């Protein structure tokens, strides 16, 4: 029996599933992800989504205020991207937390620029998002968030 235990332990080490290695993620390093505004999104739609993210959505929009490192009065795309990313990270990095009425997408390319640093979210090694997603069918602020908010038309 000791030989069997030794074999299993060796196999676990080989597969990178050792408890010393960090769990059952296969041992691959997590991937950094960001949520950014889509390049083809209309400015008006981005502005409405940005207003929602910085208001009811609860994103930290301090860094995009005048005088702060991510303030860019000439680019609603850059400004919205920062707010979208903050919301995405705070709300479990689910598909729904990076939608903003189909005006945002997840990327593995770091959108940081100049002194404006976007904090990354981390995914598991299987390409899926880490964090929780809402499995409840009842209404919640997350469920009504970026993929379900409505602005006046």
N, C-alpha and C positions, 0 to 999 in steps of 0.2 A: 503494500500500500504506500509506503513512503516514496517509492519510485514514481508512482502515479501522481502524487502531490507535486513532486519535483517537476515532472513533465508538464503538468497543468500550469504551474507557476512560470516555467520557462516559456510556455506557449503564450501566456498572458503578457509577459515581457516582450516577446517577439512581436505580438500584435499591437503593442503600445497601449494595452488596457490596464496596465498596472495602476493600483491606487496611488502610487507615487507620481504618476505621470499626469493625472488629471481626469481620469474617468473614461467613459465608454464612447468618446468622440472619435476614436480611431487614432488619436495621437496627432492629427494634423493641427496646425496652428489655426486659431480663429481668423476670419477674414474681416478687415475693416470695411464698414459700409456707411454710406451717407445717403440722405434723402435730399434731392435737389429739384428745383423747378425745371420743367421741360423747356428746352430751347424754343420750341414752336408754340408755346402757350401765349395767349394774348395778354398784353399788359393789364387790361381791365380785369380779366379773370384772376391773374396773379395777385393784383392789388386786393381784390375781394377775399381771396384765400389768405393772403397775408394779414388783412384786417381781422379775419376770423381767428387765425393762429395766435396772433398777439393779444386778442381779446378773450372770447369764450374758450378758445383752445388752450390757453395758459402757457404758451411758449415764452421762454425768456427772450424778450426782444430788446433788452438793454444794449447789447453790443451793436445793434443796427440803428441806434438813436444818434442824432447829430453830435459830432465830436468823438464818437466811439470808433474803434478800429474797423468795424464792419459796415459803417454808414456809407451808403453809395446812392446819392440822390439821382444819379443818372442811370441806374439799373435796378428796376423792380425785380428782375430775374435774380440778381445776386442777393438782394435784400430778402426776397421771399425764400430763397434757398436756405438762408441761415435760419429763419424762423421754422421752416418746414423740417429741417434737420433736428432742431431742438425738440420739436413736437414728436418726431419719429423716435428719438432716443427715449424720451420720457414716457412714451406709450407703448413700450414693448417691442418696437421694431417689427411690427406686423405689417402685412401687405396693406391693410386698411389705414395704418398710421402714416403711410406715404402715398397718398392718393390725391387729396385736395381737388376733388372733382375732376380727376384725370389730368391734372396739371403738374404732377410731380412724379418722379421715378427714383428708384434706388440705384446707386452706382457704387462701384469699388474704386473710382477715381477721386482722389482727394480734391474737393472744390476750394480748399483754402487758397487765399491770394493775399499778397502783400502782408500786412500785419493782421489780417482777418483769418483767424484759425478756427476751422470747423471741427468740433470734437467728433471723433468717429464712434459709431456703434459697432459692436462685435457680433458676428454671426458664428454659428457652429460650423464645423468643417464639412458638413454635408451639403452646404449651399443654402440651407434653410435659415430662417431668422431665429435668433435666440429670443428669450423673453416670452411673455405670455400673450396670447391672443384671446379675445373674448369668445367664449364658447356659448354664452348665454344668448337666447333669442330676445331677451327683454331689452328695452331701450336703456342706453347708458350714454354718458358724455363721450366716451370713446367711440361707441357704435355710431353716434350721430356726428362724429368728428369730421375729419377731412374728406371722407368719401361720401358723406351724406348731408353736409351742410347746404343750405339753400340761401342764395342772396336774391334780392328783388329783381325780377325780370318784367 
